[in-house]
Amino acid sequence: MSDDGQDSAASQDRGRETEAWKEKGVILRASIYIFGTHLFAAFVWLLFYVGQHADK
């Protein structure tokens, strides 16, 4: 009977670790998307800036 209690506790610990891992993954993915979007926006802004100041 004590084995079932230990398995249940170990299972709960793994569940918490899995949730923490998923949360870190979401934060990392969101950070990459936000950084990438800003990088792309800066590149587009740079294209407009260069195009506006180009000798025609």
Backbone bond lengths (Angstrom), bond angles and torsions (degrees), N, CA, C in turn:
res aa  C-N    CA-C-N  psi(-1)  N-CA   C-N-CA  omega(-1)  CA-C   N-CA-C  phi
1 M - - - 1.448 - - 1.529 112.32 -
2 S 1.306 117.37 -33.23 1.450 118.98 -178.96 1.530 111.15 -70.29
3 D 1.339 116.77 -24.88 1.463 119.62 177.79 1.517 111.37 -64.13
4 D 1.328 116.16 -39.42 1.464 119.62 179.32 1.524 110.72 -62.70
5 G 1.307 117.27 -39.10 1.458 120.91 178.82 1.510 111.39 -66.29
6 Q 1.320 116.58 -39.30 1.458 119.97 179.07 1.522 110.87 -69.62
7 D 1.328 116.92 -40.26 1.461 120.42 178.31 1.517 110.64 -63.47
8 S 1.320 115.39 -40.33 1.464 119.69 179.96 1.527 110.50 -65.13
9 A 1.325 116.89 -42.58 1.466 120.40 179.40 1.525 110.29 -66.12
10 A 1.321 117.06 -41.67 1.465 120.37 178.54 1.516 110.55 -64.52
11 S 1.320 115.89 -38.61 1.472 120.39 178.86 1.529 110.47 -64.31
12 Q 1.320 116.89 -40.63 1.460 120.33 178.72 1.516 110.90 -65.69
13 D 1.343 117.42 -39.30 1.462 120.78 178.22 1.524 110.44 -63.89
14 R 1.335 116.73 -42.07 1.464 120.07 178.18 1.524 110.47 -64.96
15 G 1.311 116.73 -36.27 1.458 120.91 177.73 1.513 111.65 -63.53
16 R 1.322 116.43 -41.24 1.468 120.19 178.00 1.516 110.71 -66.47
17 E 1.337 116.35 -41.27 1.456 120.11 178.62 1.520 111.04 -63.84
18 T 1.327 116.39 -39.71 1.460 121.16 179.11 1.517 110.51 -64.08
19 E 1.326 116.75 -43.24 1.466 120.64 178.79 1.523 110.89 -64.05
20 A 1.317 116.99 -41.89 1.468 120.25 179.07 1.517 109.91 -64.28
21 W 1.336 116.64 -40.04 1.467 121.12 179.48 1.529 110.03 -64.39
22 K 1.324 116.72 -42.63 1.468 120.44 178.78 1.523 110.74 -64.46
23 E 1.334 116.36 -40.47 1.465 119.89 179.57 1.528 110.79 -63.51
24 K 1.327 116.74 -42.22 1.468 120.16 177.55 1.524 110.43 -63.82
25 G 1.331 116.53 -37.80 1.457 120.38 178.71 1.516 111.97 -64.28
26 V 1.321 116.39 -40.85 1.463 120.47 179.31 1.526 110.34 -65.58
27 I 1.322 116.28 -43.22 1.469 120.13 179.72 1.522 110.24 -63.69
28 L 1.335 116.89 -42.73 1.461 120.60 178.88 1.523 111.15 -63.69
29 R 1.317 116.92 -45.51 1.463 121.09 -179.40 1.525 110.73 -63.51
30 A 1.321 117.32 -43.84 1.471 120.48 178.89 1.523 110.85 -62.99
31 S 1.329 116.86 -40.22 1.464 120.50 178.95 1.523 111.08 -63.13
32 I 1.331 116.26 -42.46 1.462 120.06 178.99 1.522 110.50 -64.41
33 Y 1.329 117.38 -43.69 1.465 120.58 179.40 1.523 110.99 -63.05
34 I 1.320 117.14 -43.86 1.463 120.74 -179.53 1.527 110.19 -64.34
35 F 1.336 116.80 -46.21 1.462 120.94 178.60 1.525 110.80 -61.56
36 G 1.319 116.82 -44.52 1.462 121.19 -179.86 1.520 112.19 -63.20
37 T 1.309 116.67 -40.97 1.461 120.86 179.05 1.526 110.90 -64.40
38 H 1.317 116.81 -42.91 1.460 119.88 178.32 1.529 111.24 -66.72
39 L 1.309 116.61 -38.12 1.465 120.32 177.37 1.529 110.53 -62.92
40 F 1.317 117.27 -44.16 1.461 121.61 177.95 1.529 110.83 -63.34
41 A 1.337 116.73 -42.94 1.469 120.83 179.20 1.538 110.43 -63.08
42 A 1.330 117.23 -39.33 1.460 120.29 178.11 1.528 110.68 -65.16
43 F 1.322 117.10 -38.16 1.461 120.97 178.26 1.528 110.83 -64.97
44 V 1.313 117.37 -43.47 1.464 121.16 178.30 1.524 109.73 -64.03
45 W 1.344 116.87 -42.44 1.461 120.70 177.98 1.530 109.92 -60.53
46 L 1.323 116.71 -41.88 1.459 121.04 178.81 1.523 111.02 -62.36
47 L 1.321 118.03 -41.08 1.465 121.18 177.56 1.522 111.16 -60.94
48 F 1.318 117.54 -44.17 1.464 120.51 177.93 1.528 111.29 -64.33
49 Y 1.337 116.62 -40.57 1.455 121.00 179.91 1.517 110.98 -63.33
50 V 1.319 116.24 -47.75 1.460 120.68 -179.06 1.528 109.91 -65.58
51 G 1.319 117.02 -41.56 1.451 121.27 179.45 1.523 112.46 -63.53
52 Q 1.320 116.26 -36.31 1.462 120.75 -179.88 1.525 111.29 -70.32
53 H 1.320 117.51 -32.54 1.464 121.57 -176.42 1.536 113.04 -99.15
54 A 1.289 116.88 7.79 1.468 119.98 -179.62 1.530 109.85 -75.89
55 D 1.324 116.13 146.49 1.460 120.42 174.67 1.508 108.23 -74.42
56 K 1.308 115.54 127.08 1.464 119.26 -176.49 1.502 111.16 -107.70
